[in-house]
Amino acid sequence: MLTLLLLLYILILEVKKGVENMDITKLKELRNKRDLTQLQLAKLVGVTLNTYANWEKGANEPNEDNMEKLMEILEEVK
């Protein structure tokens, strides 16, 4: 759990610093630790599968609202 929280914290810091290419491996790792598919997480955030997949590929980054939703979803299971 501590590792998961640390990864989430690093992800938050990267977004807040405006890192151009978020480290997609962290987002994917957090999703996988929650046993969620890309489609499931996309639905929970309220975006299309294509949008979410682009985040993991590094083609796009989530906006601030979507990042907050991601953090809430990925943080709530302990």
Protein Blocks (a to p, Z undefined) as FASTA:
>chain_A
ZZmmmmmmmmmmmmmnopabacfklmmmmmmmnopafklmmmmnopafklmmmmmnomac
cdfklmmmmmmmmmmpZZ
